[in-house]
């Protein structure tokens, strides 16, 4: 959740993500997502913003950077409203993302890059999960 507004390049259609050990990766976003993010920045974020010096992309209702815990609570709230009984966490969403990408025909290496895995074997585990479903 440490994304800043400057990490999003709407024209290029990507987001710069900093990961563990100072690793940086560029994550592509499609036109639809870019448009939704632009609308969020131009409208919702401005309404939430209390301090003009705040650089965080995602803000909580107090106008401060949205924390991991805050994000998890939002995800859990939507899962509850949807009537999902399985535990839904940001991590389970990440797993679902990887599995669906691979099931949809994405190359293992491209999913590895999107997830920021240092080793292909870590990503390959998602392929194995997909085979057993």
KATA-V718092 format. One record per helix or strand. SS is the DSSP state (alpha for helix, beta for strand). FROM is the first residue (numbers start at 1). TO is the last residue. If there is no record, write none. Layout:
ss: (SS | SS)
from: (FROM | FROM)
to: (TO | TO)
//
This chain:
ss: (beta | alpha | beta | beta | alpha | beta | alpha | beta | beta | beta | alpha | alpha | alpha | alpha)
from: (4 | 5 | 8 | 14 | 20 | 24 | 31 | 56 | 59 | 65 | 68 | 90 | 108 | 120)
to: (4 | 7 | 9 | 18 | 22 | 28 | 48 | 56 | 59 | 65 | 81 | 103 | 115 | 131)
//
